[in-house]
Amino acid sequence: MPLTVVHERWKCIACGACAAVEPDNWEMKPDTFASIKKEHKVEQKPEGALEVRELTEAEKASNQTAESVCPVQCIHVYEK
């Protein structure tokens, strides 16, 4: 089943938790906010930038870890 990680970047508070626990998938950008590290698409919403990336089954657990440590719950892993 296809998997997707979605990052509601406008909600990010730049705590760095996702990048700390999953540095292979998440990074802190120069603007201090988190971003998906690997190639992803950015959609502009009225609220702000939405980052979207397809995941492999092997990447699911690590991105779910980043999702679970986010204090503002702006990372979401979905099964389509």
Secondary structure, 3 states (H helix, E strand, C coil): CCEEEEEEHHHCCCCCHHHHHCCCCEEECCCCCEEECCCCEEEECCCCEEEEEEECHHHHHHHHHHHHHCCCCCEEEEEC
